[in-house]
Amino acid sequence: MPPFFSRIALFRTAFNIKGLIKEGYSQYAFAGRSNVGKSTLLNYLFNQKIAKTSATPGKTRSVNYYLIDELFFCVDLPGYGYAKAAKSEQDLWRKVLESYFENNPALKEVFLLVDSRHLLLEKDEQMIEWLQYLGVPFSFVLTKTDKLTTNQLAKQTEAIKNAYPKNRSVFPVSSLKRTGRSELVAYIDDLQKGLAE
């Protein structure tokens, strides 16, 4: 059997509500503020440069479905909180995200990416409240952890665990230092195995 996360392909790019997928393969979505490092994380997770990265916030303006091992989707969601985007564009993507999260039985978990240097900002808190209201399971992924010392990272990780103690997993990840991938992959593997039982 080939290794987990060995076959990855961009399956669909959705630019509006009509393009969203809500059935079929299980979905694990990656959400977070603009420029938090979603595309960089996904490239590290996939072990290849398939998701487009940019230093410009708000670059991902589509919902990208990556098919993994023909078993499930990893879904790259547009970043939220990019104030420089036109209001009409912000409204459009708010509606797309609302539609994606609501009544989506294929969605099994949301990985909420948080910049480890800043932790939870107002937009993150709003997203968390929304996911809790909808009953969508979520975990945290701390990005850019190479910017912190070991002690600083431990404190930040503990702060999130204390703020949301109800079985919220926290995964510190650094694509630069190549750390945290195996734990995140193993967690998704466990979720998939749980669905098969």
C-alpha positions, 0 to 999 in steps of 0.5 A, spaced: 500 500 500 502 506 498 504 511 503 499 516 506 498 523 502 502 520 496 497 521 491 495 528 490 491 532 485 487 538 484 480 536 483 476 542 483 477 550 483 470 553 485 469 561 484 462 561 487 457 557 491 455 553 485 462 550 484 462 547 492 462 540 493 458 537 499 457 530 498 462 524 496 469 524 499 470 526 506 473 533 506 478 536 511 478 544 510 483 549 512 481 556 514 485 562 517 486 569 516 489 572 510 497 571 509 497 566 515 500 561 511 495 556 508 498 555 501 505 554 504 502 549 510 498 545 504 505 544 500 508 542 506 503 537 508 502 534 500 510 534 500 510 538 493 508 545 491 501 544 488 498 550 492 500 557 489 503 561 495 504 569 495 506 574 500 500 578 498 494 577 503 488 575 500 491 571 494 487 565 494 480 567 492 477 560 490 475 554 494 480 549 492 479 541 492 485 537 493 484 529 492 488 525 496 490 518 495 483 518 492 480 517 499 478 524 501 479 532 500 483 537 503 480 543 502 483 550 501 479 556 503 480 563 502 483 567 507 478 571 511 479 578 514 483 582 508 481 589 509 483 591 502 479 587 498 473 591 495 467 590 500 463 587 494 468 581 494 468 581 501 461 580 501 461 574 496 466 570 499 463 571 506 457 568 502 461 562 499 464 560 506 457 561 509 454 556 504 460 551 504 460 550 512 452 550 512 449 543 511 455 540 509 455 533 511 462 531 507 465 536 512 469 532 517 473 537 520 476 544 520 483 546 521 483 553 523 490 556 522 493 561 527 499 565 526 503 563 532 506 569 534 499 573 534 494 567 536 487 569 536 484 575 533 477 578 533 476 574 526 479 568 529 474 568 534 468 570 530 470 564 526 470 559 532 464 562 534 461 560 528 463 553 527 461 552 534 454 554 532 454 550 526 457 544 530 463 543 526 469 539 529 475 543 528 482 543 531 488 548 531 494 549 526 499 554 529 503 556 523 510 560 523 512 557 529 520 557 527 519 565 529 518 563 536 523 560 541 521 553 544 518 556 551 514 561 547 511 556 542 509 552 549 506 558 552 502 559 546 500 552 545 498 552 552 494 558 551 490 555 546 488 549 549 486 553 555 482 557 551 478 551 548 479 545 552 474 541 549 478 536 545 481 541 541 487 538 538 493 543 537 498 542 531 504 547 531 507 546 524 513 549 521 514 548 513 521 552 514 524 547 520 520 541 517 516 540 523 509 538 525 507 534 519 507 527 521 503 529 527 498 532 523 498 527 517 497 521 523 491 525 526 487 526 519 489 518 518 486 517 524 480 521 523 479 517 516 480 510 519 474 512 524 470 514 519 471 507 516 469 503 522 
